[in-house]
Amino acid sequence: MDLTGSNGVNGMRKRNHTSITILAILLMAMSSCGYRLSGTGSLVPKEAKTIAVPAFINNTNEPYVDLDMTMAVINEFMTDGRLRVVDVDAADLVLRGIVVKYEVAALSFTADTFVQQYRVRIVVNASLEDLNAKKILWRENSIEAVFISDYKVTIGDITVTKTAKEAAIKKASQDIAWTLRSRVLEGF
């Protein structure tokens, strides 16, 4: 069979053209029937304009992880801008959270078995309450970072290691904050 001849090339072009045509028809059909790649919709009632994010509760032994998480969530909603972040007494909604787990696991070791790198894992429980209707709109347990958050150990310089650990906690907190914002505003 000669694929370099005109019949082989024309046959490949026809198959490619047919594939592109079928793909175009499918895309038009999906767009016309309202198919979307999105969540189930916002959990936020139409009349809600403000949200409060009180300090997360820290049920771990890691100090300040609750503060990093709270700040990341507040910043995520402020950056998004669809809901104005306010104090609880002025809010339509309140997003409450509890940091229920903080773990570090060794990822790699040196030749003489010293830990070289750790992975941070943070888990939170969260709920969204409509203060006007006085009801819980959403509650979810065991929300954790999707992306890996790790840090290297700098042997002989604890300050560098501590800074790297704090950066890993902030990264995991930001990831969870993005997830919480997505759950509340997009229904993901």
N, C-alpha and C positions, 0 to 999 in steps of 0.2 A: 504494500500500500504506500503510495507516494504522498506524503503530507506537504511536500514543498511545491507540488504542482498546483495549478489553478483550482482544481476541484477541492483539494484539501483545505486551502485557504478560504475559499468561498463557503465551504461547509462550516468552518469555524466561525466566520463572520455571521452567517445566518443564525448559528446557535447563540452567539453573543447578542445579536440583535433581538432574537426571540426572548432571551433571558432578561434583557433590559426592558423590553415591552411588558413582560409579565410582572416584573418588579414595579414598574410605573403604574400598572393597573391596580396592583395590590395596594400600593401607597395611596392612590386616589380613593380606593374603596374604603380603606381604613380611615382616612381623613374625613370622608363624607358621612361616615356612620358615627362620628364623634369619638372614635378610639383615641385615647391619650395615654402617654406614659407618665402617669402622675398618681398621687395618693388618692385616698377616698374623699378628700376635701378637708377644709379647715375645720378644726374643732371649735373655732372662735365664733360666737354668735355675731351676727351682722352689726348689732348695736354696740359691741364692745370695742373700745378704742384704746384702753390702757391695760397694762399688766404690771403686777408687782412680783418681784423675785426676792423673797426674804432669804436671809442667810441659810444656806443648806446646813442640815444637822450632820455632825461628824460622828459616826458610829465606828470609827476605826482608831487605831493607835497612832496614826500618822498626823502630826500636828499641821494645821493650816491647809490641809487638802480641801476642806470645806470652803475656805475663803477663796482659793484658786478656782474651785468649781463655781461658786456663786458669781464671782467676777466674770468668768468666761461666759456664763449664761446671760448675765445682764448685758455684757458687751455684744453678744450675738443678737439679742433682740434690739438693742439700740442701733446696731449697724444695719439690721434688716429694715427697721423703720415703720413697719406696718402697724405695730402697737407701740404706744409711748410707754416707757418704763417709769413708773411712779411708786410712791409709798403705798403700803397696803390700804391705808384708810382712804385713799383717793382712787383706788383701782377698780376696774370692772372684773378683772381676772387675777388670780394669784397662782403662780407656779411654785410649788413646794418640792423640796428635794432632800433626800437623806443619802449621804455617802455611806454605803453599807459594807464596802470592801475596798481595801487597799492592799495590794500584794506586790512584792518584787520577786522575780525569779531569775536565777543566774542563767545567762544565755551562752557565755563562753568563758573559758579558763585559760590561764597561761600554762606553760609547760610544767611549772612547779605548783599547779593546782590553785592558784589565786584567781578569784573571780575577776574577769576582765570586762564584762558587760552584763547589765541587768535589764530586764523588761518590767515596765510598770503596768499594772492592771488596776483600774478603778471601776467600781460598779456602783450605780446609784438606783434608787427608787424615786419615782416622781409622780406628782399628781397635778392636775389643772382644775381649779375650782372657779365657777362662775359666782362671784360674790353677790350679784344682783338677783339671780335666781336661787341662790343658796344651795347649789348642788355641784357635785363632782362631775366634770365633763369627761375626764380621762384619768386613768391611773395605770402605771406600768412599773413592774419590778425588774431588776437585773439588767438595766441599761448599761452597756459598757462601750468603750472606745472600739471603733472598727479598725482603725489603723494602729500599727504597732508603735508603741512609744517606749523607747529604750535609751539607755545612757551608758557611756563608757566609764570605767573606773580608771582614774589616774593614780597609779601607785606612787606614793610619796608626796602627793599634793591633794589633801582632803578638800581644800577650797574649790578646786576645779571639779572634783567629783560631785561635791554638793551642788554647785551651780548647774552641772549637767543633769543631776537628779531633779532639781527644781524645774528645769526646762522640760524634762520628760513629763512631769506632773502637769505642767501648763499645757503641753501638747495633748495629753489624754483628756484633760478638762475641756479644752477647746473642741475636741472631737465629739465629746458627749454633749457639749452645749449646742453644737450644730445639729446633732441628732434630736435633741429636745425641741429646738426651734422648728425643725422639719416636722416632727410629730404634731406639734401644736398648730402650725400654720399651713402645712400641706397635707396632713393626715398620714404621713409616711411612718 
